Amino acid sequence: MSLTLLAAAAQAPEPIYWVNLGLKNYLFRLGSFELRWYSLAYLAGIVLGYWHLSRMIKSPGAPLAQRHADDLFFYCTIGIILGGRLGYATFYTGGSSDIPSLWLHPAELVKLWHGGMSFHGGLIGVLLAMLWVSWRNQLSFVRVADYISVCVPFGMLFGRLANFVNGELWGRVVSGPLPWAMVFPDAGPLPRHPSQLYEAALEGLLMILIMIPLFWKTRARFRPGLLVGVFTAGIASARFTVEFFREPDAQLQHFAQATGLSMGQWLTIPLILLGLFMVGRALTRPELSTRRPIEIT
């Protein structure tokens, strides 16, 4: 198999070498401190999402006020960080993986600079944050989720671009000529799919192009569950598709070979089904009134 891949690589066009792009995983260094692009990506996604949410709630029919958006900004930030890290410890370490479980080394869980964030864990963290804010303020959770779902793709776009800048989470070895095939420094000599860019395009840019017009140009926001259903099915389908080109995490190679699908794909299947169910349910129910309710403070 290795000889076949080497022979195919020798006949393919000259690949792009990631090291020749001059990318650095940090913006600047000050002593032992580094301001990393990955941290800035999270920050940019959260801030842009907060700004857009603040604009959205000024439109007719909004289910929450600015003070609720402020709470969501705070708690969702915590949910992304804690959920992403704990999800990585749960889904991608221990068990059949080749990495010892982080749950056995709690001190390592707080070392975010060592890497390891789970999309699905971050999603759970955001859901718990929305549940808390919705319950505490007696808001409709589904309608809050509708509004938040429009803003999430900003973070997905920036996060995946940061993965590319870091030269991590690369794709599988290409099986034929591919003009944009790339050799990553820690992935061996063979050209691979730049799957981080595929994810940025599908999970980020494409979902932005779907969700933003769906909110501003249609009446989707008046059908509870429609926006979050489209987002859930769309981003899960995008992740499922990209996993065919993305190299499975090193510690889960055996799992992917044994089951035929990667861990990321198995985790997205329930999300696709849930999203489709929510879309169907929303379309069969009547629209809400466009009259904005009076807020009681």
C-alpha positions as CSV (number, residue, x, y, z in Angstrom):
1,M,0.0,0.0,0.0
2,S,2.8,2.4,0.9
3,L,4.6,1.6,-2.3
4,T,1.5,2.3,-4.3
5,L,1.0,5.7,-2.6
6,L,4.7,6.6,-3.2
7,A,4.4,5.7,-6.8
8,A,1.2,7.8,-7.2
9,A,2.9,10.7,-5.5
10,A,5.9,10.6,-7.8
11,Q,3.6,10.9,-10.9
12,A,1.4,13.7,-9.4
13,P,2.1,17.4,-9.9
14,E,4.5,19.0,-7.4
15,P,2.5,19.5,-4.2
16,I,2.4,22.7,-2.1
17,Y,4.7,22.6,0.9
18,W,3.0,24.1,4.0
19,V,6.4,25.2,5.3
20,N,6.9,27.4,2.2
21,L,3.8,29.4,3.0
22,G,5.6,31.2,5.8
23,L,2.8,30.6,8.3
24,K,3.3,30.9,12.0
25,N,0.9,29.6,14.7
26,Y,1.2,32.8,16.7
27,L,0.8,36.5,16.1
28,F,3.6,37.6,18.4
29,R,5.8,36.4,21.3
30,L,6.7,38.3,24.4
31,G,9.1,36.2,26.5
32,S,7.4,32.9,27.2
33,F,4.0,34.3,26.3
34,E,2.6,33.6,22.8
35,L,-0.6,35.1,21.3
36,R,-1.7,32.2,19.1
37,W,-3.9,32.5,16.1
38,Y,-6.1,29.7,17.5
39,S,-6.9,31.8,20.5
40,L,-7.7,34.8,18.3
41,A,-9.9,32.6,16.1
42,Y,-12.1,31.7,19.1
43,L,-12.2,35.3,20.2
44,A,-13.0,36.6,16.8
45,G,-15.8,34.1,16.3
46,I,-17.4,34.8,19.7
47,V,-17.1,38.6,19.3
48,L,-18.5,38.6,15.7
49,G,-21.3,36.3,16.8
50,Y,-22.2,38.6,19.7
51,W,-22.2,41.6,17.4
52,H,-24.5,39.9,14.9
53,L,-26.8,38.6,17.6
54,S,-27.1,42.1,18.9
55,R,-28.2,43.2,15.5
56,M,-30.6,40.3,15.1
57,I,-32.5,41.0,18.3
58,K,-33.4,44.5,17.1
59,S,-35.5,43.0,14.3
60,P,-39.2,42.3,14.8
61,G,-40.2,39.1,16.6
62,A,-36.9,38.7,18.6
63,P,-37.4,36.3,21.6
64,L,-34.7,38.0,23.7
65,A,-33.4,41.4,24.8
66,Q,-29.9,42.8,24.8
67,R,-29.3,41.8,28.5
68,H,-30.1,38.2,27.5
69,A,-27.6,38.4,24.6
70,D,-25.0,39.7,27.1
71,D,-25.6,36.6,29.3
72,L,-25.4,34.3,26.4
73,F,-22.1,35.9,25.3
74,F,-20.6,35.2,28.7
75,Y,-21.9,31.7,29.3
76,C,-21.5,30.4,25.8
77,T,-17.8,31.4,25.9
78,I,-17.4,29.3,29.0
79,G,-19.4,26.5,27.4
80,I,-17.2,26.5,24.3
81,I,-13.9,26.3,26.3
82,L,-15.0,23.8,29.0
83,G,-17.2,21.7,26.7
84,G,-14.5,21.5,24.0
85,R,-11.8,20.5,26.4
86,L,-13.9,18.0,28.3
87,G,-15.4,16.6,25.1
88,Y,-11.8,16.0,23.8
89,A,-11.0,14.1,27.0
90,T,-14.2,12.0,26.7
91,F,-14.3,11.2,23.0
92,Y,-10.7,11.3,21.9
93,T,-8.6,10.0,24.8
94,G,-8.8,6.7,26.7
95,G,-10.8,3.7,25.7
96,S,-9.6,2.3,22.3
97,S,-7.5,5.4,21.6
98,D,-3.7,5.4,21.9
99,I,-3.7,8.4,24.3
100,P,-4.2,7.9,28.1
101,S,-7.5,9.3,29.3
102,L,-7.2,12.9,30.3
103,W,-9.8,12.2,33.0
104,L,-7.1,10.4,34.9
105,H,-4.9,13.5,34.8
106,P,-7.2,16.4,35.8
107,A,-4.3,18.9,35.8
108,E,-3.8,18.4,32.0
109,L,-7.4,19.4,31.3
110,V,-6.7,23.0,32.0
111,K,-3.7,23.1,29.8
112,L,-5.5,24.5,26.7
113,W,-2.2,25.4,25.1
114,H,-1.4,21.7,24.7
115,G,-4.2,21.5,22.2
116,G,-7.2,19.1,22.1
117,M,-10.7,20.6,21.6
118,S,-13.7,18.7,20.5
119,F,-16.4,20.3,18.2
120,H,-19.1,18.0,19.7
121,G,-18.0,18.8,23.3
122,G,-18.0,22.5,22.5
123,L,-21.5,22.1,21.0
124,I,-22.7,20.4,24.2
125,G,-21.2,23.2,26.3
126,V,-23.0,25.9,24.2
127,L,-26.3,24.0,24.5
128,L,-26.0,23.8,28.3
129,A,-25.2,27.6,28.4
130,M,-28.3,28.3,26.3
131,L,-30.4,26.1,28.5
132,W,-29.2,27.9,31.6
133,V,-29.8,31.4,30.2
134,S,-33.2,30.4,28.8
135,W,-34.4,28.8,32.1
136,R,-33.2,31.6,34.3
137,N,-34.9,34.2,32.1
138,Q,-38.0,32.2,31.2
139,L,-37.1,32.3,27.5
140,S,-38.0,29.8,24.8
141,F,-35.0,27.6,24.4
142,V,-35.8,26.6,20.8
143,R,-36.1,30.3,19.7
144,V,-32.9,31.2,21.5
145,A,-31.2,28.3,19.7
146,D,-32.6,29.6,16.4
147,Y,-30.9,32.9,16.9
148,I,-27.6,31.5,18.2
149,S,-27.3,29.0,15.3
150,V,-27.1,31.9,12.8
151,C,-24.0,33.2,14.6
152,V,-22.1,30.0,15.2
153,P,-20.6,29.6,11.6
154,F,-18.4,32.6,12.1
155,G,-16.5,30.8,14.8
156,M,-16.3,27.6,12.7
157,L,-14.8,29.6,9.8
158,F,-12.1,31.2,11.9
159,G,-11.4,28.1,13.9
160,R,-10.8,25.9,10.8
161,L,-8.6,28.6,9.3
162,A,-6.6,28.6,12.5
163,N,-6.2,24.8,12.2
164,F,-4.7,25.4,8.8
165,V,-2.3,28.1,10.0
166,N,-1.2,25.7,12.8
167,G,-0.5,23.0,10.2
168,E,-2.7,20.6,12.2
169,L,-5.6,18.2,11.6
170,W,-4.5,17.6,8.1
171,G,-6.3,15.5,5.5
172,R,-5.7,12.0,4.1
173,V,-3.0,11.2,1.6
174,V,-4.3,12.0,-1.9
175,S,-4.9,9.1,-4.2
176,G,-4.4,10.9,-7.5
177,P,-3.3,14.2,-9.1
178,L,-4.6,17.2,-7.0
179,P,-3.3,20.7,-7.7
180,W,-3.8,21.9,-4.1
181,A,-2.4,18.7,-2.5
182,M,-0.2,19.8,0.4
183,V,2.7,18.3,2.4
184,F,2.4,19.2,6.1
185,P,5.6,19.2,8.2
186,D,4.5,16.6,10.8
187,A,2.5,14.4,8.5
188,G,5.3,12.7,6.5
189,P,6.5,13.2,2.9
190,L,3.2,12.4,1.1
191,P,0.9,15.1,-0.2
192,R,-2.5,15.3,1.6
193,H,-5.8,17.0,1.4
194,P,-5.9,20.4,3.1
195,S,-9.0,19.3,4.9
196,Q,-8.9,22.2,7.3
197,L,-9.7,24.5,4.3
198,Y,-12.5,22.1,3.3
199,E,-14.0,22.4,6.7
200,A,-13.6,26.2,6.7
201,A,-15.5,26.3,3.4
202,L,-18.3,23.9,4.3
203,E,-18.8,24.3,8.1
204,G,-18.0,28.0,8.0
205,L,-18.4,29.9,4.8
206,L,-21.2,27.8,3.3
207,M,-23.2,27.8,6.5
208,I,-22.8,31.6,6.7
209,L,-24.1,31.9,3.1
210,I,-27.1,29.7,4.1
211,M,-28.0,31.0,7.6
212,I,-27.6,34.8,7.1
213,P,-30.0,35.1,4.1
214,L,-32.3,32.5,5.7
215,F,-32.7,34.9,8.7
216,W,-32.7,38.3,7.0
217,K,-34.4,37.5,3.7
218,T,-37.1,34.9,4.7
219,R,-39.5,34.4,7.5
220,A,-37.7,31.4,8.9
221,R,-37.2,33.1,12.3
222,F,-41.0,33.0,12.8
223,R,-41.0,29.2,12.6
224,P,-39.4,28.0,15.9
225,G,-36.8,25.3,15.3
226,L,-36.4,25.9,11.6
227,L,-33.1,27.9,11.8
228,V,-31.5,25.6,14.3
229,G,-32.7,22.6,12.4
230,V,-31.2,23.8,9.2
231,F,-27.9,24.6,11.0
232,T,-27.7,21.3,12.8
233,A,-28.4,19.2,9.7
234,G,-26.2,21.4,7.6
235,I,-23.1,21.6,9.7
236,A,-23.3,17.9,10.7
237,S,-23.6,16.9,7.0
238,A,-20.6,19.1,6.2
239,R,-18.5,17.5,9.0
240,F,-19.6,14.0,7.9
241,T,-18.5,14.8,4.3
242,V,-15.2,16.3,5.3
243,E,-14.3,13.3,7.4
244,F,-13.8,11.3,4.2
245,F,-10.9,13.6,3.4
246,R,-9.6,14.3,6.9
247,E,-7.0,12.0,8.5
248,P,-8.6,10.3,11.6
249,D,-7.0,11.4,14.8
250,A,-3.9,9.3,15.4
251,Q,-5.2,7.8,18.6
252,L,-8.4,6.6,16.8
253,Q,-7.0,5.1,13.7
254,H,-7.9,1.6,14.8
255,F,-11.4,2.7,15.7
256,A,-12.0,4.1,12.2
257,Q,-10.6,1.0,10.6
258,A,-12.7,-1.3,12.7
259,T,-16.0,0.6,12.3
260,G,-15.7,1.9,8.8
261,L,-16.4,5.5,9.9
262,S,-14.4,7.9,12.0
263,M,-15.4,9.0,15.5
264,G,-16.4,12.4,14.0
265,Q,-18.8,10.7,11.6
266,W,-20.4,8.5,14.2
267,L,-21.0,11.6,16.4
268,T,-22.6,13.6,13.5
269,I,-25.2,11.0,12.4
270,P,-27.5,11.7,15.3
271,L,-27.1,15.4,14.7
272,I,-28.2,15.1,11.0
273,L,-31.3,13.1,12.0
274,L,-32.1,15.6,14.8
275,G,-31.7,18.6,12.4
276,L,-34.0,17.0,9.8
277,F,-36.6,16.2,12.4
278,M,-36.6,19.8,13.6
279,V,-36.9,21.2,10.1
280,G,-39.9,19.0,9.4
281,R,-41.5,19.8,12.7
282,A,-41.0,23.6,12.2
283,L,-42.5,23.5,8.6
284,T,-45.6,21.7,9.7
285,R,-46.5,24.3,12.4
286,P,-48.0,27.7,12.0
287,E,-45.8,30.8,12.0
288,L,-45.5,33.0,15.1
289,S,-47.0,36.5,15.2
290,T,-44.6,39.2,14.0
291,R,-45.6,41.5,16.8
292,R,-42.8,42.0,19.3
293,P,-43.7,41.2,22.9
294,I,-43.4,43.9,25.6
295,E,-40.4,43.1,27.8
296,I,-41.1,43.1,31.5
297,T,-38.1,44.3,33.6
